[in-house]
Amino acid sequence: MSLRHYFRRPPAVTAAEAVGLVADGALVVDVRRAFEWNRVHIPGAVHMPLEVLPERCLELPDDRLLITFCTGGIRSAGAANLLVENGFDAVNMSRGLVDWRTAGGPLVTGEGHPSP
């Protein structure tokens, strides 16, 4: 993925907005690494690490809003730009995991148990 994907500000939503969008059918695309995903993730999210996103993004549905997600919002900003360039309706969830928890978004641990 090119550095140019990080220099533009992608369309963004807050975690609170993302929780509502997911309830309405949006799909979260988690671009974190495998060890991060295994620790905790959003139920129903698609795990597609940033390193493979350029080659695998065409596997994503093109009929739903895609919300890119990472721990702090930096990697997912580049991912959102990449998806938009490839014709997807995509937004970045700014501030990532921390704000998702604060907004009351559900999380599961790698073992599939709800996270406190």
C-alpha positions in Angstrom: 0.0 0.0 0.0 1.3 3.4 -1.0 2.1 6.3 1.4 -0.4 8.4 -0.5 -3.2 6.5 1.1 -2.2 8.0 4.5 -1.9 11.7 3.3 -5.6 12.2 2.5 -8.3 12.3 5.0 -10.8 9.5 4.2 -14.5 9.9 5.0 -14.7 9.1 8.7 -17.3 8.2 11.4 -17.1 8.2 15.1 -17.3 4.9 17.0 -20.8 5.9 18.2 -21.9 6.4 14.6 -20.2 3.1 13.6 -22.2 1.2 16.2 -25.4 2.5 14.7 -24.2 1.9 11.1 -23.3 -1.7 11.9 -26.8 -2.2 13.4 -28.1 -1.0 10.1 -26.0 -3.4 8.0 -22.6 -1.9 7.6 -19.7 -4.3 7.7 -16.6 -3.7 9.8 -13.3 -4.5 8.1 -10.6 -5.0 10.8 -7.2 -4.3 9.3 -5.2 -5.1 12.4 -2.6 -7.9 12.5 -3.6 -11.5 13.5 -2.3 -11.2 17.0 -4.4 -8.1 17.6 -7.5 -9.8 16.1 -6.9 -12.9 18.2 -6.9 -10.8 21.4 -10.2 -9.1 20.8 -12.4 -8.1 17.8 -15.8 -6.9 16.8 -18.3 -9.7 16.3 -19.2 -10.1 12.7 -16.2 -8.1 11.4 -14.1 -9.3 8.5 -10.5 -9.7 9.3 -8.4 -8.5 6.4 -5.0 -7.3 7.6 -3.7 -4.1 6.0 -0.8 -6.0 4.4 -3.2 -8.1 2.3 -5.9 -5.6 1.7 -4.7 -4.4 -1.7 -4.7 -8.0 -3.1 -7.9 -9.2 -1.3 -10.2 -6.2 -1.2 -12.2 -7.4 -4.2 -13.4 -10.3 -1.9 -15.4 -7.7 0.1 -19.0 -7.0 -0.6 -19.7 -4.0 -2.9 -23.3 -3.6 -1.8 -22.7 -2.5 1.9 -21.0 0.3 3.6 -17.6 -0.8 4.8 -16.2 0.6 8.0 -12.4 0.2 8.4 -11.1 -0.4 11.9 -7.8 -0.7 13.7 -6.5 0.0 17.2 -6.1 3.8 16.8 -7.5 4.8 13.4 -4.2 5.4 11.5 -4.0 2.1 9.6 -7.7 2.1 9.0 -7.6 5.6 7.5 -5.2 4.3 4.8 -7.4 1.3 4.3 -10.5 3.4 3.8 -8.8 5.5 1.1 -7.7 2.3 -0.6 -11.2 0.9 -0.6 -12.7 4.2 -1.9 -10.2 4.2 -4.7 -11.3 0.7 -5.6 -15.0 1.7 -5.8 -16.2 0.7 -2.4 -18.5 2.8 -0.2 -16.0 3.0 2.8 -15.4 5.1 5.8 -12.8 5.0 8.6 -13.8 4.6 12.2 -11.7 7.3 13.8 -9.9 6.5 17.1 -10.5 2.7 16.7 -10.8 0.2 19.5 -10.6 2.6 22.4 -13.6 4.6 21.2 -15.5 1.5 20.1 -15.4 0.3 23.7 -16.4 3.7 25.1 -19.3 3.8 22.6 -20.6 0.5 24.0 -19.7 -1.5 20.9 -19.6 -5.3 21.4 -16.3 -7.1 21.5 -15.3 -10.7 21.8 -12.0 -12.2 22.8 -10.1 -14.6 20.6 -11.8 -17.4 22.4 -15.2 -16.1 21.3 -16.2 -14.8 24.8 -17.6 -11.3 25.3 -15.0 -8.8 26.4 -15.7 -6.9 29.7 
